[in-house]
Amino acid sequence: MDVGIIRQVTGVHYLEKPSKSIIVTTSFFTKDAQDAAKKIEQQLALKDYNDLKQWLEKY
């Protein structure tokens, strides 16, 4: 997933004002996407393939 999705979700987050947004993918995030998300890590969480795999193994 590239930085474009981070920007899109950030825009919606700004407009809708939820307490937190999360982007989940069965793939991975590019470095640019991760860097952008770190700037707003209190408002946005990223979960990739490895996170999903851990969740599934846990349950």
FIGU-295649 format. One record per residue: residue in three letters; x, y, z of N, C-alpha, C, O, CB in turn. Coordinates in steps of 0.05 Angstrom, whole numbers, plus 5000, padded with zeros to 4 digits. Each point is the difference from the previous one (the first is absolute). Last residue first. Glycine has a CB too. Example, Ala and Ser with C-alpha at 12.3 -4.5 7.8 and 13.67 -1.06 7.14 Angstrom:
<rs>
+---------+------+------+------+-------+-------+-------+------+------+------+------+------+------+-------+-------+-------+
! residuo ! n.c1 ! n.c2 ! n.c3 ! ca.c1 ! ca.c2 ! ca.c3 ! c.c1 ! c.c2 ! c.c3 ! o.c1 ! o.c2 ! o.c3 ! cb.c1 ! cb.c2 ! cb.c3 !
+---------+------+------+------+-------+-------+-------+------+------+------+------+------+------+-------+-------+-------+
!     SER ! 5257 ! 4955 ! 5142 !  5016 !  5024 !  5001 ! 4985 ! 5022 ! 5014 ! 5010 ! 5022 ! 5004 !  5014 !  4965 !  4953 !
!     ALA ! 4982 ! 4898 ! 5042 !  4982 !  5024 !  5000 ! 5018 ! 5024 ! 5000 ! 5021 ! 5000 ! 5013 !  4941 !  4977 !  5012 !
+---------+------+------+------+-------+-------+-------+------+------+------+------+------+------+-------+-------+-------+
</rs>
This chain:
<rs>
+---------+------+------+------+-------+-------+-------+------+------+------+------+------+------+-------+-------+-------+
! residuo ! n.c1 ! n.c2 ! n.c3 ! ca.c1 ! ca.c2 ! ca.c3 ! c.c1 ! c.c2 ! c.c3 ! o.c1 ! o.c2 ! o.c3 ! cb.c1 ! cb.c2 ! cb.c3 !
+---------+------+------+------+-------+-------+-------+------+------+------+------+------+------+-------+-------+-------+
!     TYR ! 4877 ! 4674 ! 5354 !  4972 !  4990 !  5003 ! 4996 ! 4976 ! 4983 ! 4978 ! 4989 ! 5000 !  5006 !  5057 !  5009 !
!     LYS ! 5101 ! 4994 ! 4993 !  4991 !  5004 !  5028 ! 4973 ! 4988 ! 5004 ! 4994 ! 4990 ! 5022 !  5033 !  5052 !  4981 !
!     GLU ! 5012 ! 4962 ! 4911 !  5013 !  4979 !  5016 ! 4990 ! 5002 ! 5029 ! 4999 ! 4979 ! 5013 !  5041 !  5023 !  4956 !
!     LEU ! 4930 ! 5064 ! 4972 !  4988 !  4975 !  4993 ! 5012 ! 4977 ! 5016 ! 4986 ! 4981 ! 5008 !  5006 !  5036 !  4946 !
!     TRP ! 5045 ! 5070 ! 5055 !  4972 !  5000 !  5010 ! 4988 ! 4972 ! 4996 ! 4987 ! 4989 ! 5018 !  5008 !  5060 !  4973 !
!     GLN ! 5089 ! 4967 ! 4971 !  5002 !  4997 !  5029 ! 4972 ! 4998 ! 5013 ! 4995 ! 4984 ! 5017 !  5048 !  5041 !  4982 !
!     LYS ! 4963 ! 4993 ! 4909 !  5009 !  4972 !  5005 ! 5001 ! 4995 ! 5030 ! 4992 ! 4979 ! 5009 !  5034 !  5022 !  4948 !
!     LEU ! 4956 ! 5086 ! 5013 !  4977 !  4982 !  4996 ! 5007 ! 4972 ! 5007 ! 4984 ! 4985 ! 5012 !  4999 !  5045 !  4952 !
!     ASP ! 5087 ! 5033 ! 5038 !  4981 !  5004 !  5022 ! 4975 ! 4982 ! 4998 ! 4992 ! 4988 ! 5020 !  5024 !  5060 !  4982 !
!     ASN ! 5047 ! 4951 ! 4927 !  5011 !  4987 !  5024 ! 4982 ! 5004 ! 5025 ! 4996 ! 4982 ! 5016 !  5049 !  5026 !  4965 !
!     TYR ! 4931 ! 5034 ! 4936 !  4998 !  4971 !  4999 ! 5010 ! 4987 ! 5025 ! 4987 ! 4982 ! 5011 !  5019 !  5020 !  4940 !
!     ASP ! 4972 ! 5098 ! 5067 !  5007 !  4986 !  4975 ! 4997 ! 4970 ! 5003 ! 4989 ! 4990 ! 5019 !  5042 !  5048 !  4970 !
!     LYS ! 4936 ! 5064 ! 5056 !  5003 !  4971 !  5005 ! 5004 ! 4986 ! 4974 ! 4984 ! 5002 ! 4981 !  4986 !  5001 !  5060 !
!     LEU ! 5031 ! 5104 ! 5007 !  5003 !  4983 !  4977 ! 5003 ! 4971 ! 5009 ! 5015 ! 4994 ! 5019 !  5007 !  5043 !  4955 !
!     ALA ! 4932 ! 5061 ! 5067 !  5016 !  4975 !  5004 ! 5001 ! 4985 ! 4974 ! 4980 ! 4999 ! 4985 !  5006 !  4999 !  5064 !
!     LEU ! 4991 ! 5110 ! 4990 !  4999 !  4979 !  4979 ! 5018 ! 4977 ! 5006 ! 5024 ! 5003 ! 5008 !  4967 !  5033 !  4959 !
!     GLN ! 4998 ! 5044 ! 5089 !  4974 !  4999 !  4986 ! 4997 ! 4977 ! 4981 ! 4978 ! 4992 ! 4992 !  5021 !  5056 !  5013 !
!     GLN ! 5081 ! 4970 ! 5046 !  4979 !  5001 !  5020 ! 4972 ! 4997 ! 4988 ! 4981 ! 4992 ! 5013 !  5049 !  5037 !  5015 !
!     GLU ! 5050 ! 4977 ! 4918 !  4996 !  4974 !  5012 ! 4979 ! 4999 ! 5022 ! 4990 ! 4979 ! 5007 !  5056 !  5011 !  4981 !
!     ILE ! 4993 ! 5073 ! 4938 !  4973 !  5003 !  5013 ! 4993 ! 4973 ! 5015 ! 4977 ! 4992 ! 5000 !  5008 !  5042 !  4964 !
!     LYS ! 5098 ! 4977 ! 4991 !  4995 !  5028 !  5006 ! 4974 ! 5004 ! 5015 ! 4996 ! 5020 ! 5014 !  5031 !  4993 !  4946 !
!     LYS ! 5000 ! 4902 ! 5004 !  5013 !  5006 !  5026 ! 4995 ! 5029 ! 5008 ! 5001 ! 5006 ! 5024 !  5034 !  4960 !  4965 !
!     ALA ! 4935 ! 5002 ! 4926 !  4983 !  4992 !  5022 ! 5012 ! 5006 ! 5028 ! 4986 ! 5006 ! 5019 !  4996 !  4958 !  4952 !
!     ALA ! 5069 ! 5052 ! 4950 !  4977 !  5019 !  5001 ! 4982 ! 4993 ! 5024 ! 4991 ! 5018 ! 5014 !  5011 !  4988 !  4936 !
!     ASP ! 5069 ! 4935 ! 5032 !  5010 !  5026 !  5009 ! 4978 ! 5021 ! 5003 ! 4999 ! 5015 ! 5019 !  5045 !  4975 !  4958 !
!     GLN ! 4936 ! 4925 ! 4985 !  5006 !  4998 !  5028 ! 5009 ! 5026 ! 5012 ! 4993 ! 5008 ! 5022 !  5019 !  4944 !  4971 !
!     ALA ! 4975 ! 5044 ! 4915 !  4974 !  4998 !  5014 ! 5004 ! 4998 ! 5030 ! 4986 ! 5013 ! 5015 !  4994 !  4964 !  4944 !
!     ASP ! 5097 ! 5023 ! 4986 !  4987 !  5026 !  4999 ! 4973 ! 5000 ! 5015 ! 4993 ! 5018 ! 5014 !  5029 !  4991 !  4942 !
!     LYS ! 5023 ! 4909 ! 5032 !  5014 !  5017 !  5020 ! 4987 ! 5027 ! 5001 ! 4996 ! 5011 ! 5021 !  5047 !  4964 !  4972 !
!     THR ! 4892 ! 4948 ! 4975 !  5026 !  5011 !  4991 ! 5012 ! 5017 ! 5022 ! 4986 ! 5008 ! 5019 !  4999 !  4992 !  4933 !
!     PHE ! 4947 ! 4917 ! 5069 !  5001 !  5029 !  4995 ! 5028 ! 5008 ! 4990 ! 5020 ! 4990 ! 5010 !  4944 !  5018 !  5025 !
!     PHE ! 4982 ! 4893 ! 4954 !  5018 !  5015 !  5016 ! 4998 ! 5030 ! 4992 ! 4991 ! 5006 ! 4978 !  5040 !  4954 !  5028 !
!     SER ! 4892 ! 4957 ! 4989 !  5026 !  5005 !  4987 ! 5018 ! 5015 ! 5020 ! 4998 ! 4995 ! 5024 !  4980 !  5007 !  4929 !
!     THR ! 4931 ! 4979 ! 5060 !  5012 !  4973 !  4999 ! 5027 ! 5002 ! 4987 ! 5013 ! 4979 ! 4995 !  4942 !  4999 !  5003 !
!     THR ! 4994 ! 5103 ! 5060 !  5005 !  4988 !  4973 ! 5012 ! 4972 ! 5003 ! 5013 ! 4994 ! 5020 !  4994 !  5052 !  4961 !
!     VAL ! 4942 ! 5046 ! 5074 !  5008 !  4972 !  5001 ! 5004 ! 4990 ! 4972 ! 4983 ! 5005 ! 4983 !  4992 !  4988 !  5061 !
!     ILE ! 5014 ! 5104 ! 5017 !  5002 !  4989 !  4973 ! 5012 ! 4972 ! 5003 ! 5021 ! 4996 ! 5011 !  4985 !  5050 !  4967 !
!     ILE ! 4941 ! 5031 ! 5089 !  5018 !  4978 !  4997 ! 4998 ! 4990 ! 4971 ! 4979 ! 4999 ! 4988 !  5016 !  4987 !  5061 !
!     SER ! 4980 ! 5105 ! 5024 !  4996 !  4985 !  4975 ! 5020 ! 4977 ! 4999 ! 5021 ! 5001 ! 5012 !  4961 !  5040 !  4964 !
!     LYS ! 4969 ! 5024 ! 5107 !  5024 !  4988 !  4988 ! 4991 ! 4985 ! 4974 ! 4978 ! 4990 ! 4998 !  5044 !  5005 !  5048 !
!     SER ! 4919 ! 5064 ! 5002 !  5021 !  5000 !  5019 ! 5026 ! 4988 ! 4989 ! 5022 ! 5008 ! 5007 !  4944 !  4989 !  5030 !
!     PRO ! 4968 ! 5052 ! 4895 !  4998 !  4978 !  5018 ! 5023 ! 5001 ! 5021 ! 5018 ! 5016 ! 4996 !  4960 !  4955 !  4967 !
!     LYS ! 4990 ! 5096 ! 4960 !  5009 !  5003 !  5028 ! 4995 ! 4975 ! 5018 ! 4989 ! 5004 ! 5022 !  5003 !  5044 !  4971 !
!     GLU ! 4992 ! 4982 ! 4908 !  4980 !  4986 !  5016 ! 5007 ! 5001 ! 5030 ! 4982 ! 4996 ! 5017 !  5010 !  4974 !  4944 !
!     LEU ! 5065 ! 5072 ! 4972 !  4973 !  5009 !  4995 ! 4980 ! 4988 ! 5020 ! 4982 ! 5013 ! 5010 !  5029 !  4992 !  4942 !
!     TYR ! 5081 ! 4969 ! 5050 !  4998 !  5029 !  5006 ! 4971 ! 5009 ! 4998 ! 4990 ! 5015 ! 5017 !  5057 !  4992 !  4967 !
!     HIS ! 4973 ! 4906 ! 4989 !  5002 !  5002 !  5029 ! 4996 ! 5029 ! 5008 ! 4986 ! 5006 ! 5020 !  5046 !  4954 !  4981 !
!     VAL ! 4973 ! 5022 ! 4908 !  4974 !  4991 !  5011 ! 5001 ! 5003 ! 5030 ! 4980 ! 5009 ! 5012 !  5013 !  4959 !  4949 !
!     GLY ! 5088 ! 5049 ! 4997 !  4980 !  5020 !  4992 ! 4973 ! 4994 ! 5011 ! 4986 ! 5017 ! 5010 !  5040 !  4991 !  4949 !
!     THR ! 5042 ! 4929 ! 5053 !  5005 !  5024 !  5017 ! 4980 ! 5021 ! 4993 ! 4990 ! 5014 ! 5018 !  5059 !  4975 !  4985 !
!     VAL ! 4952 ! 4934 ! 4944 !  4987 !  4995 !  5026 ! 5004 ! 5024 ! 5019 ! 4983 ! 5006 ! 5016 !  5025 !  4944 !  4978 !
!     GLN ! 5034 ! 5056 ! 4922 !  4971 !  4998 !  4997 ! 4986 ! 4996 ! 5027 ! 4981 ! 5014 ! 5006 !  5025 !  4967 !  4948 !
!     ARG ! 5089 ! 5017 ! 5042 !  4989 !  5027 !  4996 ! 4970 ! 5001 ! 4997 ! 4987 ! 5017 ! 5011 !  5055 !  4994 !  4966 !
!     ILE ! 5001 ! 4906 ! 5030 !  5003 !  5015 !  5025 ! 4989 ! 5028 ! 4998 ! 4985 ! 5009 ! 5017 !  5057 !  4964 !  4993 !
!     ILE ! 4962 ! 4974 ! 4913 !  4978 !  4991 !  5018 ! 5002 ! 5014 ! 5027 ! 4979 ! 5006 ! 5012 !  5020 !  4949 !  4964 !
!     GLY ! 5071 ! 5061 ! 4961 !  4974 !  5011 !  4991 ! 4977 ! 4993 ! 5018 ! 4983 ! 5016 ! 5006 !  5035 !  4981 !  4948 !
!     VAL ! 5074 ! 4969 ! 5054 !  4993 !  5024 !  5015 ! 4973 ! 5012 ! 4992 ! 4988 ! 5014 ! 5016 !  5061 !  4995 !  4990 !
!     ASP ! 4965 ! 4886 ! 4973 !  5017 !  5024 !  4998 ! 4988 ! 5023 ! 5016 ! 4979 ! 4998 ! 5012 !  5036 !  4987 !  4943 !
!     MET ! 4985 ! 4902 ! 5048 !  4983 !  5023 !  5000 ! 5018 ! 5025 ! 5000 ! 5020 ! 5001 ! 5015 !  4942 !  4974 !  5009 !
+---------+------+------+------+-------+-------+-------+------+------+------+------+------+------+-------+-------+-------+
</rs>
